Amino acid sequence: MSENIARLKGEIEIKHLSPGREAVRRLFRHRSAQVGMIILTLLILCAIFAEWIAPYDPVLPIKTVTRREPPCIHLLGCPQEQEEHIFGIDGNSRDLFSRVIFGSRLSLQVGLVTISFAILIGGIIGAIAGFVGGWIDDALMRFMDVLMAFPSLLLAIAIVTVLGTGLINALLAIGIVSIPRYARLVRSTVLSIREQDFVIAATSIGASQKRILFGHILPNSLTPLIVQATLGIATAILDAAALSFLGLGAEPPRPEWGLMLGEERNSIFNAPHLVFFPGVAIMLTVLGFNLLGDGLRDSLDPRLRGTAVG
């Protein structure tokens, strides 16, 4: 009897939560989101405290080691007189663990910068197209359709080829190819929200179009944008790694995971640890953002309120 009363009180409390607090509660109870947040928390901590976690400089070679040494961990039986390098040594006599740790900082910067740029430009284009409509909407969306007709990575390679190799140009290329995704998302959301009663009421009392767009429509378009941005960061990190692997992104000796794979791709059989650890770092980072994005989507979707979280 007491258990039923406690459960009933809990259900009553949940029903009285605000939508924002309910979404947060659902997010932290979402199993996939929990795993994603754990992975990303570790990634962020590595990026922030890279100088304290990494035992060696990620750029300078170590003079007392030989190239492509296998991992050495004293707790697993590596001789005590040998220097400990838990991920081994790369082809330029640098500590791979230190390079992977510093690579987490660069990967986060890549994802945040490119997606922020894509959201800013794509959001403006989508808001104008959805709110103004008419021939402006048709012209902007047809241009977005042209960009989306090309595979994103292939288009990014073409843009970098025109602009020149380098990390900055690679980030710009990834941001450009991501714009159509956010432009179409914002446009569809604006088209849906502008027909809502509160927008019609604001129009009827004489609110300016600027106030309606920035004060009523865009703030209510953030939910799908947040979800898409979380998933987009994972895609941006993967694309940046691919460009660096091809020699079009980050340049040596910058500690970037895709560049590490590209530099040691010919050593996959005689020194597999040199491609294994950067590859796992990319995989875990992308997995973390995807899991968090799935959790955000399920938590922020009002149609899923009151359903089981898994």
C-alpha positions in Angstrom: 0.0 0.0 0.0 2.7 2.5 0.9 4.6 1.6 -2.3 1.6 2.4 -4.4 1.1 5.8 -2.6 4.8 6.7 -3.1 4.5 5.8 -6.8 1.4 7.8 -7.1 3.0 10.8 -5.5 6.0 10.5 -7.9 3.7 10.5 -10.9 1.8 13.6 -9.6 5.1 15.4 -9.1 6.3 14.5 -12.6 3.0 15.8 -14.2 3.6 19.1 -12.4 7.1 19.5 -13.8 7.7 22.3 -16.3 8.5 21.1 -19.9 12.1 22.1 -19.5 12.6 20.2 -16.2 10.8 17.2 -17.6 13.0 17.2 -20.6 16.1 17.3 -18.4 14.7 14.5 -16.2 14.0 12.4 -19.3 17.5 13.0 -20.7 19.3 11.9 -17.5 17.2 8.8 -17.3 17.8 7.9 -21.0 20.3 5.0 -21.1 21.9 5.9 -24.4 22.2 9.6 -23.3 23.9 8.5 -20.1 26.5 6.5 -22.0 27.0 9.4 -24.4 27.4 11.9 -21.6 30.0 9.7 -19.8 32.0 9.5 -23.0 31.8 13.2 -23.7 32.6 14.1 -20.1 35.8 12.1 -20.3 36.6 13.7 -23.7 36.1 17.2 -22.4 38.2 16.5 -19.3 41.0 15.2 -21.6 40.7 18.3 -23.7 40.8 20.7 -20.8 43.5 19.0 -18.8 45.6 17.8 -21.7 48.8 19.4 -20.4 48.5 17.6 -17.1 47.3 14.2 -18.5 49.8 13.9 -21.4 53.2 12.8 -20.1 55.1 14.1 -23.1 55.0 17.0 -25.6 52.7 15.9 -28.5 54.9 17.5 -31.2 58.5 17.1 -30.1 60.2 13.7 -30.7 61.7 11.7 -27.8 65.4 11.1 -28.3 65.6 8.0 -26.0 63.2 5.8 -28.0 63.1 4.1 -31.3 60.4 4.6 -33.9 57.2 2.6 -33.8 57.9 1.0 -30.4 55.0 -1.1 -29.2 53.1 0.0 -26.1 55.0 -0.3 -22.8 53.0 -0.6 -19.5 54.9 -1.5 -16.4 51.9 -3.0 -14.7 51.5 -5.4 -17.6 55.0 -6.7 -17.4 57.0 -4.1 -19.4 60.6 -3.9 -18.0 61.0 -1.2 -15.4 64.2 0.1 -17.0 62.2 0.9 -20.2 60.3 4.2 -20.5 56.5 3.7 -20.2 54.5 4.6 -23.3 51.0 3.1 -22.9 50.0 3.7 -26.5 53.5 3.2 -28.0 55.7 5.4 -30.1 54.8 6.7 -33.6 56.9 6.9 -36.7 58.4 10.2 -35.7 59.5 9.0 -32.2 56.6 10.8 -30.4 54.5 9.5 -27.6 51.2 8.4 -29.2 49.2 8.7 -25.9 50.1 12.3 -25.6 49.2 13.0 -29.2 45.8 11.2 -28.8 45.0 13.2 -25.6 45.8 16.6 -27.3 43.9 15.4 -30.3 40.7 15.4 -28.2 41.0 19.2 -27.8 41.4 19.7 -31.6 38.5 17.5 -32.4 36.2 19.3 -30.1 37.3 22.6 -31.6 36.6 21.3 -35.1 33.1 20.1 -34.2 32.0 23.2 -32.4 33.5 25.7 -34.8 32.1 24.1 -38.0 28.7 23.5 -36.6 28.4 27.0 -35.1 29.3 28.4 -38.5 26.8 26.1 -40.3 24.0 26.9 -37.8 24.6 30.6 -38.0 24.5 30.8 -41.9 22.0 28.0 -42.4 19.7 29.4 -39.7 19.6 32.8 -41.3 19.0 31.3 -44.7 16.2 29.0 -43.4 14.5 31.7 -41.4 14.4 34.1 -44.3 13.2 31.4 -46.7 10.5 30.2 -44.3 9.3 33.6 -43.1 9.4 35.6 -46.3 8.4 32.8 -48.7 7.7 33.5 -52.4 10.4 33.6 -54.9 13.1 34.2 -52.2 12.1 30.9 -50.6 12.3 29.1 -54.0 15.6 30.6 -54.9 17.3 29.8 -51.6 16.0 26.3 -51.3 16.9 25.4 -54.9 20.5 26.5 -54.1 20.4 24.4 -51.0 19.2 21.5 -53.1 22.1 21.9 -55.4 24.6 21.7 -52.5 22.8 18.7 -51.1 22.9 16.9 -54.4 26.6 16.3 -53.9 28.0 13.9 -51.3 29.1 16.1 -48.4 32.6 14.7 -48.2 33.2 14.9 -51.9 32.0 18.5 -52.0 34.3 19.3 -49.0 37.2 17.8 -50.9 36.4 19.9 -53.9 36.2 23.1 -51.8 39.5 22.4 -50.1 41.1 21.7 -53.4 40.0 25.2 -54.6 40.9 27.0 -51.3 44.1 25.1 -50.6 45.0 22.5 -48.0 45.1 23.3 -44.3 42.9 23.0 -41.2 41.2 26.3 -41.5 40.1 25.7 -45.1 39.0 22.2 -44.1 36.8 23.6 -41.3 35.4 26.2 -43.8 34.6 23.4 -46.3 32.9 21.2 -43.7 30.9 24.2 -42.5 29.7 25.1 -46.0 28.6 21.5 -46.8 26.7 21.4 -43.5 24.7 24.6 -44.2 21.9 23.1 -46.3 21.0 20.6 -43.5 20.3 23.4 -41.0 18.8 25.8 -43.5 16.1 23.2 -44.5 15.5 22.3 -40.8 15.0 25.9 -39.7 12.8 26.6 -42.8 10.5 23.7 -42.1 10.3 24.6 -38.4 9.5 28.3 -39.3 6.8 27.2 -41.7 5.2 25.1 -39.0 5.4 27.7 -36.2 4.3 30.7 -38.1 0.8 29.1 -38.4 0.5 28.7 -34.6 -2.1 30.7 -32.7 0.5 32.7 -30.7 2.1 33.9 -33.9 -1.2 34.8 -35.4 -2.1 36.7 -32.2 1.1 38.6 -32.2 0.5 39.6 -35.8 -3.1 40.7 -35.0 -1.9 43.1 -32.3 0.5 44.8 -34.7 3.8 43.2 -33.7 6.6 43.9 -36.2 7.9 41.1 -38.5 11.3 41.4 -36.8 9.8 40.9 -33.4 7.6 38.0 -34.6 10.6 36.3 -36.2 13.2 36.8 -33.5 10.9 37.0 -30.5 8.4 34.2 -31.2 9.4 31.9 -34.1 13.1 31.4 -33.8 13.1 30.7 -30.0 10.6 28.0 -30.6 12.7 26.5 -33.4 15.7 25.7 -31.1 14.6 22.1 -30.1 15.2 20.4 -33.4 18.2 22.6 -34.0 19.9 21.4 -30.8 19.3 17.8 -31.6 20.6 18.2 -35.2 23.6 20.2 -33.9 24.6 17.4 -31.5 24.5 14.8 -34.3 26.2 17.3 -36.7 29.2 17.7 -34.4 29.9 13.9 -34.8 29.7 14.2 -38.6 32.0 17.2 -38.6 34.6 15.5 -36.6 34.4 12.4 -38.8 34.7 14.6 -42.0 37.6 16.5 -40.6 39.4 13.3 -39.8 38.8 12.0 -43.3 40.2 15.2 -44.9 43.2 15.1 -42.6 43.7 11.4 -43.5 43.7 12.4 -47.2 46.3 15.1 -46.5 43.8 18.0 -47.1 43.2 19.0 -43.5 45.5 19.3 -40.5 49.1 19.5 -41.4 52.1 17.8 -39.5 53.0 17.9 -36.7 49.6 18.9 -35.4 48.1 16.2 -33.2 44.9 15.4 -35.1 43.4 11.9 -35.1 42.8 11.7 -38.8 46.3 12.9 -39.6 47.7 10.2 -37.2 45.8 7.5 -39.2 47.1 8.9 -42.5 50.7 9.1 -41.4 50.7 5.5 -40.2 48.4 3.8 -42.6 51.2 1.8 -44.1 52.2 0.5 -40.7 48.8 -1.2 -40.0 50.4 -4.7 -40.1 53.8 -4.2 -38.5 52.6 -1.5 -35.9 48.8 -1.8 -35.7 48.7 0.2 -32.4 49.5 3.4 -34.3 46.2 3.2 -36.2 44.2 1.4 -33.5 44.3 4.0 -30.8 43.5 7.1 -33.0 40.8 5.1 -34.7 39.2 4.1 -31.4 39.3 7.8 -30.2 37.4 8.9 -33.3 34.9 6.0 -32.9 34.2 6.8 -29.2 33.9 10.5 -29.9 31.4 10.1 -32.7 29.5 7.4 -30.7 29.3 9.7 -27.7 27.8 12.6 -29.7 25.4 10.2 -31.5 24.1 8.7 -28.3 23.7 12.1 -26.7 21.8 13.3 -29.8 19.5 10.3 -29.7 18.8 11.0 -26.0 18.1 14.7 -26.7 15.8 13.8 -29.5 13.8 11.4 -27.4 13.8 13.8 -24.4 12.7 16.9 -26.2 10.1 15.3 -28.4 6.7 16.1 -26.7 5.1 13.1 -28.4 7.3 10.8 -26.2 6.4 12.3 -22.9 5.0 9.7 -20.5 6.5 6.8 -22.5 9.3 4.6 -21.4 12.8 5.7 -21.8 15.4 3.3 -23.2 
